[in-house]
Amino acid sequence: MGFKNMKTNLTFTDISIFNTMEKNRAIQRMEEINRVVDWSRIEACF
């Protein structure tokens, strides 16, 4: 069985898409945390 050697030539577009995906995951995670946290208890401390 043969395997093709993949070249790893990243373009600006590849990097841009990767960065966008990372930011979206971070935003989704923050929104999930925001839904779970009971902010009224935290705000009561201030």
Summary of the structure (lengths in Angstrom):
residues: 46
radius of gyration: 20.3
end to end distance: 65.5
largest distance: 65.5
contacts: 62
relative contact order: 0.08
helix: 65%
strand: 0%
